[in-house]
Amino acid sequence: MKKPFYQLQQKRDLIRNFTPNWFTVIMGTGVLALILPEFPFAQAFMWQLGAVLWQINILFFLLFSVLYASRWLFYTEEACQIFRHPVMSLFLGAIPMALATLLNGLLKFGTVLYGPAVIPLAEMLWYADVILAVATAWLVPFCMYSRQQHELKSMTAVWLLPIVACEVAAASGAVLLEHLPAQSHAVSILFGSYVLWGMSVLPAFAVLSILVLRLALHQLPSKDMAISSWLALGPIGTGALALLLLGQQAQRLLQAVDLNALGVLLQQAGIMGAVILIGFGLWWLGIAVFTTLKHARDGLPFNLGWWGMTFPLGVFSLSVMNLAAQTGVQFIATGGYVLAAALALLWMLVCSKTLRGCYQGHLFFSPCLKAYLEGH
């Protein structure tokens, strides 16, 4: 039995067992903070609530960053084992995605609370996020190919995590562009964001294709990995959202470089592409729900993987809401609100279980550390 939080040996056990999957807490909370102001009721209160969650999230990001950096500083050899672990290494992609939610919150809430002076800071954070996302997208898959052992029957949607970070950065780039003037610098960010989208969505769809084969040949994932089915919504929802947001900015920015026709095309293609992706996402959402319900009959064990339901559902909800805003179709907006309400309820459930697990000490566990110690 794991030690309760208050019985951990000073800070040693906490640091030694801290893993990057904790950053999924920030991802899920961050996307909820961004969605709350979009609800059509009590908007002033919802905006304030979202701003509070965003500010709390900043504190958690700083805390988690210090804890994980401390693990690398004080337990370097053990921390390096993450690159050999076939599951925990994939969660390195959660770090840039968590940062992206803070960046988007800075542009949504920070510009109102602190003024336009935060925009240069947001731009610097975006470049940092891009560097982390690209590095993760290259490094983690390379470790999978060169240092880890994987089998088709053990594959899950967690494989998507290091890849999706690039398209999250692409969507954040579009949010940043809303605050930049229509100049060549902004156009460069626009095209760079489309490149990031291609670096992520296309490999993610390759993974999803293999995942469908794995499900057909080896059936559903095990009970402790059942929640991973929700992760497939991540690249689909983020891909649709990025197309919508980038298309909006393309029409405005490309006029500055005499590419008006291309801007109109990208805006219209963004809407049509998002419609198709949202349809694909609804199919995956059904599979994820059925998978969860099937395993729930026997009792689903709680772990940090449950946060994998929140961020994918959140970005999918945002894509539906943005599509409704650009098309003006009311039933799409209603669907977005239903998804967002489901996200809020899900977040409260997972958050309560996480707090309980922290107090009891069940969640302070590093699989890569266990494998390393067993090997020695």
SEMAR-445518 format. One record per residue (C-alpha): residue number from 1; residue in one letter; x, y, z. Coordinates in nm, 3 decimals. Last residue first. Layout:
residues N
 pos code       u       v       w
 NUM    a       X       Y       Z
...
//
This chain:
residues 376
 pos code       u       v       w
 376    h   1.906  -0.372  -1.036
 375    g   1.647  -0.452  -1.301
 374    e   1.370  -0.437  -1.042
 373    l   1.489  -0.087  -0.947
 372    y   1.468   0.032  -1.308
 371    a   1.123  -0.119  -1.368
 370    k   0.994   0.045  -1.049
 369    l   1.145   0.380  -1.149
 368    c   0.980   0.357  -1.492
 367    p   0.645   0.284  -1.331
 366    s   0.669   0.594  -1.107
 365    f   0.415   0.611  -0.825
 364    f   0.274   0.896  -0.624
 363    l  -0.090   0.840  -0.719
 362    h  -0.193   0.610  -0.435
 361    g  -0.062   0.847  -0.165
 360    q  -0.389   0.854   0.030
 359    y  -0.405   1.232   0.019
 358    c  -0.307   1.241  -0.348
 357    g  -0.563   0.972  -0.437
 356    r  -0.840   1.167  -0.266
 355    l  -0.745   1.485  -0.450
 354    t  -0.730   1.291  -0.778
 353    k  -1.072   1.134  -0.719
 352    s  -1.226   1.476  -0.662
 351    c  -1.057   1.615  -0.975
 350    v  -1.175   1.324  -1.188
 349    l  -1.539   1.370  -1.088
 348    m  -1.533   1.751  -1.113
 347    w  -1.366   1.730  -1.454
 346    l  -1.627   1.485  -1.580
 345    l  -1.908   1.717  -1.479
 344    a  -1.742   2.013  -1.654
 343    l  -1.667   1.802  -1.963
 342    a  -2.027   1.684  -1.989
 341    a  -2.137   2.050  -1.979
 340    a  -1.890   2.127  -2.259
 339    l  -2.024   1.840  -2.471
 338    v  -2.382   1.960  -2.423
 337    y  -2.279   2.319  -2.503
 336    g  -2.109   2.208  -2.825
 335    g  -2.415   2.010  -2.934
 334    t  -2.631   2.317  -2.880
 333    a  -2.392   2.524  -3.092
 332    i  -2.415   2.267  -3.372
 331    f  -2.794   2.282  -3.347
 330    q  -2.779   2.659  -3.385
 329    v  -2.591   2.685  -3.714
 328    g  -2.419   3.025  -3.727
 327    t  -2.141   2.890  -3.947
 326    q  -1.837   3.048  -3.785
 325    a  -1.972   3.042  -3.428
 324    a  -2.106   2.688  -3.465
 323    l  -1.768   2.569  -3.592
 322    n  -1.605   2.738  -3.295
 321    m  -1.837   2.558  -3.054
 320    v  -1.774   2.220  -3.219
 319    s  -1.397   2.276  -3.211
 318    l  -1.412   2.385  -2.848
 317    s  -1.604   2.070  -2.753
 316    f  -1.342   1.853  -2.926
 315    v  -1.070   2.046  -2.743
 314    g  -1.241   1.973  -2.413
 313    l  -1.321   1.608  -2.482
 312    p  -0.955   1.549  -2.562
 311    f  -0.846   1.743  -2.251
 310    t  -1.082   1.574  -2.006
 309    m  -1.077   1.202  -2.084
 308    g  -0.701   1.162  -2.050
 307    w  -0.737   1.293  -1.696
 306    w  -0.849   0.939  -1.616
 305    g  -0.493   0.828  -1.690
 304    l  -0.398   0.965  -1.348
 303    n  -0.531   0.644  -1.198
 302    f  -0.867   0.514  -1.081
 301    p  -0.949   0.145  -1.114
 300    l  -1.264   0.087  -1.324
 299    g  -1.524  -0.139  -1.168
 298    d  -1.656  -0.458  -1.329
 297    r  -1.945  -0.284  -1.507
 296    a  -1.713   0.011  -1.574
 295    h  -1.519  -0.197  -1.828
 294    k  -1.810  -0.208  -2.072
 293    l  -1.909   0.151  -1.998
 292    t  -1.560   0.283  -2.074
 291    t  -1.535   0.096  -2.404
 290    f  -1.884   0.209  -2.507
 289    v  -1.799   0.572  -2.431
 288    a  -1.465   0.555  -2.616
 287    i  -1.623   0.391  -2.922
 286    g  -1.897   0.657  -2.930
 285    l  -1.642   0.936  -2.901
 284    w  -1.441   0.778  -3.183
 283    w  -1.742   0.802  -3.416
 282    l  -1.813   1.156  -3.302
 281    g  -1.453   1.247  -3.378
 280    f  -1.485   1.131  -3.739
 279    g  -1.786   1.360  -3.778
 278    i  -1.589   1.641  -3.614
 277    l  -1.308   1.578  -3.862
 276    i  -1.543   1.612  -4.159
 275    v  -1.699   1.935  -4.031
 274    a  -1.355   2.071  -3.946
 273    g  -1.230   2.011  -4.300
 272    m  -1.529   2.197  -4.441
 271    i  -1.478   2.495  -4.211
 270    g  -1.102   2.507  -4.260
 269    a  -1.141   2.470  -4.635
 268    q  -1.356   2.784  -4.636
 267    q  -1.100   2.985  -4.440
 266    l  -0.808   2.839  -4.633
 265    l  -0.975   2.924  -4.966
 264    v  -1.054   3.281  -4.859
 263    g  -0.691   3.332  -4.753
 262    l  -0.563   3.179  -5.074
 261    a  -0.775   3.421  -5.278
 260    n  -0.648   3.720  -5.080
 259    l  -0.282   3.636  -5.128
 258    d  -0.160   3.992  -5.179
 257    v   0.085   3.983  -4.886
 256    a  -0.125   4.187  -4.640
 255    q  -0.444   4.020  -4.763
 254    l  -0.294   3.699  -4.632
 253    l  -0.347   3.812  -4.274
 252    r  -0.723   3.854  -4.258
 251    q  -0.836   3.546  -4.453
 250    a  -0.563   3.340  -4.292
 249    q  -0.675   3.438  -3.941
 248    q  -1.012   3.269  -3.972
 247    g  -0.861   2.969  -4.148
 246    l  -0.607   2.930  -3.868
 245    l  -0.885   2.918  -3.607
 244    l  -1.102   2.670  -3.798
 243    l  -0.816   2.444  -3.908
 242    a  -0.669   2.450  -3.556
 241    l  -1.003   2.351  -3.402
 240    a  -1.047   2.059  -3.642
 239    g  -0.697   1.926  -3.572
 238    t  -0.745   1.978  -3.200
 237    g  -1.064   1.774  -3.204
 236    i  -0.922   1.492  -3.415
 235    p  -0.580   1.491  -3.247
 234    g  -0.739   1.473  -2.901
 233    l  -1.046   1.256  -2.966
 232    a  -0.818   0.952  -2.991
 231    l  -0.724   1.012  -2.627
 230    w  -1.066   0.888  -2.515
 229    s  -0.964   0.527  -2.573
 228    s  -0.694   0.575  -2.307
 227    i  -0.969   0.539  -2.044
 226    a  -0.959   0.160  -2.087
 225    m  -0.590   0.138  -1.989
 224    d  -0.639  -0.012  -1.639
 223    k  -0.922  -0.232  -1.770
 222    s  -0.719  -0.380  -2.053
 221    p  -0.754  -0.247  -2.407
 220    l  -1.043  -0.373  -2.623
 219    q  -1.003  -0.658  -2.872
 218    h  -0.673  -0.797  -3.002
 217    l  -0.726  -0.816  -3.379
 216    a  -1.000  -0.557  -3.430
 215    l  -0.868  -0.322  -3.165
 214    r  -0.513  -0.346  -3.304
 213    l  -0.636  -0.273  -3.657
 212    v  -0.822   0.037  -3.536
 211    l  -0.506   0.143  -3.351
 210    i  -0.301   0.109  -3.669
 209    s  -0.531   0.358  -3.841
 208    l  -0.523   0.587  -3.539
 207    v  -0.141   0.588  -3.545
 206    a  -0.140   0.690  -3.913
 205    f  -0.398   0.955  -3.830
 204    a  -0.165   1.092  -3.564
 203    p   0.126   1.100  -3.812
 202    l  -0.088   1.319  -4.045
 201    v  -0.229   1.540  -3.772
 200    s   0.100   1.625  -3.603
 199    m   0.365   1.742  -3.846
 198    g   0.090   1.871  -4.076
 197    w  -0.053   2.095  -3.803
 196    l   0.298   2.217  -3.719
 195    v   0.341   2.316  -4.085
 194    y   0.007   2.499  -4.072
 193    s   0.133   2.682  -3.764
 192    g   0.450   2.784  -3.946
 191    f   0.235   2.923  -4.227
 190    l   0.047   3.145  -3.982
 189    i   0.358   3.235  -3.781
 188    s   0.523   3.355  -4.102
 187    v   0.211   3.555  -4.190
 186    a   0.231   3.722  -3.849
 185    h   0.586   3.836  -3.920
 184    s   0.483   3.955  -4.269
 183    q   0.231   4.194  -4.119
 182    a  -0.139   4.183  -4.034
 181    p  -0.112   4.302  -3.673
 180    l  -0.092   4.048  -3.388
 179    h  -0.359   3.975  -3.125
 178    e  -0.569   3.726  -3.325
 177    l  -0.240   3.569  -3.435
 176    l  -0.184   3.435  -3.082
 175    v  -0.502   3.227  -3.099
 174    a  -0.384   3.087  -3.435
 173    g  -0.048   2.998  -3.285
 172    s  -0.228   2.825  -3.000
 171    a  -0.401   2.603  -3.257
 170    a  -0.064   2.519  -3.411
 169    a   0.087   2.451  -3.068
 168    v  -0.194   2.201  -3.006
 167    e  -0.108   2.058  -3.348
 166    c   0.250   2.004  -3.238
 165    a   0.159   1.851  -2.900
 164    v  -0.048   1.580  -3.071
 163    i   0.256   1.368  -3.158
 162    p   0.396   1.299  -2.810
 161    l   0.049   1.198  -2.684
 160    l  -0.071   0.982  -2.973
 159    w   0.093   0.659  -2.856
 158    v  -0.136   0.685  -2.552
 157    a  -0.406   0.558  -2.793
 156    t  -0.308   0.204  -2.694
 155    m  -0.067  -0.063  -2.823
 154    s  -0.016  -0.376  -2.613
 153    k  -0.146  -0.614  -2.883
 152    l   0.069  -0.446  -3.148
 151    e   0.387  -0.500  -2.952
 150    h   0.643  -0.251  -2.828
 149    q   0.998  -0.282  -2.692
 148    q   1.188   0.041  -2.637
 147    r   1.529   0.182  -2.730
 146    s   1.538   0.250  -3.107
 145    y   1.189   0.290  -3.251
 144    m   1.015   0.407  -2.935
 143    c   1.314   0.629  -2.858
 142    f   1.274   0.786  -3.203
 141    p   0.903   0.833  -3.133
 140    v   0.994   1.024  -2.812
 139    l   1.264   1.244  -2.965
 138    w   1.093   1.378  -3.276
 137    a   0.748   1.477  -3.153
 136    t   0.894   1.575  -2.817
 135    a   1.146   1.812  -2.975
 134    v   0.872   1.958  -3.196
 133    a   0.642   2.019  -2.897
 132    l   0.915   2.164  -2.674
 131    i   1.036   2.404  -2.944
 130    v   0.679   2.505  -3.032
 129    d   0.596   2.570  -2.666
 128    a   0.902   2.793  -2.627
 127    y   0.795   2.987  -2.937
 126    w   0.444   3.020  -2.794
 125    l   0.580   3.134  -2.457
 124    m   0.771   3.412  -2.631
 123    e   0.453   3.518  -2.812
 122    a   0.255   3.518  -2.490
 121    l   0.518   3.737  -2.324
 120    p   0.494   3.981  -2.617
 119    i   0.112   3.978  -2.572
 118    v   0.121   4.042  -2.196
 117    a   0.152   4.420  -2.242
 116    p  -0.194   4.416  -2.399
 115    g  -0.357   4.465  -2.058
 114    y  -0.321   4.287  -1.724
 113    l  -0.665   4.146  -1.647
 112    v  -0.818   4.168  -1.995
 111    t  -0.508   4.057  -2.189
 110    g  -0.445   3.795  -1.921
 109    f  -0.782   3.624  -1.957
 108    k  -0.796   3.504  -2.317
 107    l  -0.436   3.559  -2.429
 106    l  -0.291   3.436  -2.101
 105    g  -0.538   3.149  -2.103
 104    n  -0.412   3.041  -2.445
 103    l  -0.056   3.042  -2.311
 102    l  -0.157   2.848  -2.001
 101    t  -0.331   2.587  -2.216
 100    a  -0.022   2.569  -2.438
  99    l   0.204   2.500  -2.139
  98    a  -0.002   2.192  -2.057
  97    m   0.036   2.077  -2.418
  96    p   0.412   2.134  -2.400
  95    i   0.436   1.913  -2.086
  94    a   0.182   1.646  -2.189
  93    g   0.408   1.528  -2.472
  92    l   0.643   1.384  -2.209
  91    f   0.356   1.145  -2.141
  90    l   0.482   0.908  -2.412
  89    s   0.789   0.829  -2.202
  88    m   0.561   0.678  -1.936
  87    v   0.432   0.408  -2.169
  86    p   0.721   0.222  -2.337
  85    h   0.976   0.299  -2.062
  84    r   1.324   0.332  -2.204
  83    f   1.323   0.711  -2.234
  82    i   1.183   0.732  -1.881
  81    q   1.496   0.563  -1.753
  80    c   1.675   0.898  -1.766
  79    a   1.496   1.002  -1.446
  78    e   1.660   0.715  -1.256
  77    e   2.008   0.821  -1.364
  76    t   1.937   1.186  -1.289
  75    y   1.790   1.143  -0.943
  74    f   1.876   1.478  -0.780
  73    l   1.868   1.713  -1.080
  72    w   1.631   1.519  -1.305
  71    r   1.392   1.468  -1.015
  70    s   1.428   1.833  -0.923
  69    a   1.323   1.933  -1.276
  68    y   1.009   1.722  -1.230
  67    l   0.925   1.881  -0.897
  66    v   1.002   2.235  -1.015
  65    s   0.793   2.190  -1.331
  64    f   0.506   2.041  -1.129
  63    l   0.504   2.341  -0.895
  62    l   0.526   2.596  -1.178
  61    f   0.248   2.421  -1.368
  60    f   0.039   2.400  -1.050
  59    l   0.076   2.774  -0.990
  58    i  -0.021   2.852  -1.348
  57    n  -0.323   2.624  -1.316
  56    i  -0.447   2.823  -1.020
  55    q  -0.437   3.133  -1.241
  54    w  -0.629   2.956  -1.519
  53    l  -0.887   2.822  -1.273
  52    v  -0.941   3.175  -1.140
  51    a  -0.977   3.315  -1.493
  50    g  -1.231   3.046  -1.583
  49    l  -1.435   3.127  -1.273
  48    q  -1.427   3.496  -1.358
  47    w  -1.542   3.428  -1.712
  46    m  -1.815   3.196  -1.586
  45    f  -1.936   3.465  -1.347
  44    a  -1.954   3.727  -1.623
  43    q  -2.111   3.476  -1.862
  42    a  -2.394   3.375  -1.631
  41    f  -2.548   3.185  -1.925
  40    p  -2.441   3.113  -2.285
  39    f  -2.136   2.903  -2.189
  38    e  -1.825   3.019  -2.376
  37    p  -1.664   3.170  -2.065
  36    l  -1.627   2.816  -1.917
  35    i  -1.446   2.669  -2.218
  34    l  -1.100   2.819  -2.164
  33    a  -1.096   2.721  -1.795
  32    l  -1.207   2.369  -1.889
  31    v  -0.914   2.346  -2.132
  30    g  -0.673   2.446  -1.858
  29    t  -0.809   2.201  -1.602
  28    g  -0.767   1.908  -1.839
  27    m  -0.421   2.010  -1.956
  26    i  -0.304   2.100  -1.606
  25    v  -0.403   1.757  -1.474
  24    t  -0.234   1.604  -1.780
  23    f   0.087   1.755  -1.644
  22    w   0.088   1.484  -1.376
  21    n   0.167   1.237  -1.655
  20    p   0.518   1.384  -1.649
  19    t   0.630   1.169  -1.353
  18    f   0.716   1.242  -0.989
  17    n   0.830   0.933  -0.804
  16    r   1.170   1.057  -0.686
  15    i   1.035   1.404  -0.614
  14    l   0.748   1.284  -0.397
  13    d   0.956   1.022  -0.220
  12    r   1.230   1.271  -0.130
  11    k   1.021   1.568  -0.021
  10    q   1.008   1.480   0.348
   9    q   0.967   1.104   0.362
   8    l   0.604   1.075   0.251
   7    q   0.378   1.031   0.552
   6    y   0.154   1.334   0.485
   5    f   0.079   1.209   0.135
   4    p  -0.035   0.870   0.255
   3    k   0.214   0.590   0.182
   2    k   0.131   0.343  -0.092
   1    m   0.000   0.000   0.000
//
